[in-house]
Amino acid sequence: MDSIESAVREFLLQLPTARKIRDLKAGDSLFQRGLLDSQGIINMVTFFEETFDIEIRDDEVVPENFETVRALSRLIKRAMRARPGGA
């Protein structure tokens, strides 16, 4: 698990919906595990934008990008490459 995946995982495990989850793998479905609801997605987007200095566009807020820790990490990496100066 890379550092972005680790940051995503740590954020998710702090959500109120994660109280009973002890083990979260990069490929686990966040929806099936009951981790994400609409408010959780909004909070997550805000956290990622502030933490990684990125912008997540409205058209990127789709279930496929929020399905797993791995998918979220890919979304963040794409947003990092898209920002001025890339990274």
C-alpha positions as CSV (number, residue, x, y, z in Angstrom):
1,M,0.0,0.0,0.0
2,D,1.5,3.4,-1.0
3,S,1.4,6.6,1.0
4,I,-1.7,7.9,-0.7
5,E,-3.6,4.6,-0.2
6,S,-2.5,4.7,3.5
7,A,-3.8,8.2,3.9
8,V,-7.1,7.2,2.3
9,R,-7.4,4.2,4.5
10,E,-6.6,6.1,7.7
11,F,-9.3,8.7,6.8
12,L,-11.9,6.0,6.1
13,L,-11.2,4.2,9.3
14,Q,-11.9,7.4,11.3
15,L,-15.4,7.7,9.8
16,P,-18.3,7.0,12.2
17,T,-19.4,4.2,9.8
18,A,-16.1,2.4,10.3
19,R,-16.6,1.7,14.0
20,K,-16.7,-2.1,13.6
21,I,-14.2,-2.4,10.8
22,R,-10.7,-3.5,11.8
23,D,-9.2,-4.6,8.5
24,L,-9.6,-2.6,5.3
25,K,-7.7,-3.8,2.2
26,A,-7.0,-1.7,-0.9
27,G,-9.5,-3.7,-3.0
28,D,-12.4,-3.9,-0.5
29,S,-15.7,-2.4,-1.6
30,L,-16.3,0.7,0.5
31,F,-20.0,0.6,-0.3
32,Q,-20.5,-3.1,0.5
33,R,-18.6,-2.6,3.8
34,G,-21.0,0.2,4.6
35,L,-18.3,2.9,4.9
36,L,-19.6,5.5,2.5
37,D,-22.8,7.5,2.4
38,S,-23.4,10.8,0.6
39,Q,-22.2,12.9,3.5
40,G,-19.1,10.7,3.8
41,I,-18.3,11.3,0.2
42,I,-18.6,15.0,0.6
43,N,-16.3,15.0,3.6
44,M,-13.9,12.8,1.8
45,V,-13.7,15.0,-1.2
46,T,-13.1,18.1,1.0
47,F,-10.4,16.2,3.0
48,F,-8.6,15.0,-0.2
49,E,-8.7,18.5,-1.8
50,E,-7.2,20.1,1.3
51,T,-4.7,17.4,2.1
52,F,-3.4,16.8,-1.4
53,D,-3.9,20.3,-2.8
54,I,-6.0,19.0,-5.6
55,E,-9.4,19.7,-7.2
56,I,-11.9,16.8,-7.6
57,R,-14.3,17.8,-10.4
58,D,-18.0,17.1,-10.0
59,D,-17.9,14.8,-13.0
60,E,-15.3,12.7,-11.1
61,V,-17.7,12.1,-8.1
62,V,-19.0,8.8,-9.5
63,P,-19.3,5.4,-7.7
64,E,-16.4,3.9,-9.7
65,N,-14.0,6.4,-8.3
66,F,-15.1,5.8,-4.7
67,E,-15.5,2.0,-4.8
68,T,-12.2,1.0,-3.1
69,V,-9.2,2.6,-1.5
70,R,-7.3,1.7,-4.7
71,A,-9.8,3.6,-6.8
72,L,-9.6,6.6,-4.6
73,S,-5.9,6.6,-4.7
74,R,-6.0,6.5,-8.5
75,L,-8.5,9.5,-8.5
76,I,-6.1,11.5,-6.2
77,K,-3.1,10.7,-8.4
78,R,-5.0,11.8,-11.6
79,A,-6.0,15.0,-9.9
80,M,-2.4,15.6,-8.8
81,R,-1.2,15.2,-12.3
82,A,-3.9,17.5,-13.6
83,R,-3.1,20.4,-11.3
84,P,-0.9,23.2,-12.6
85,G,2.7,22.0,-12.5
86,G,1.5,18.4,-12.2
87,A,3.1,16.1,-9.6
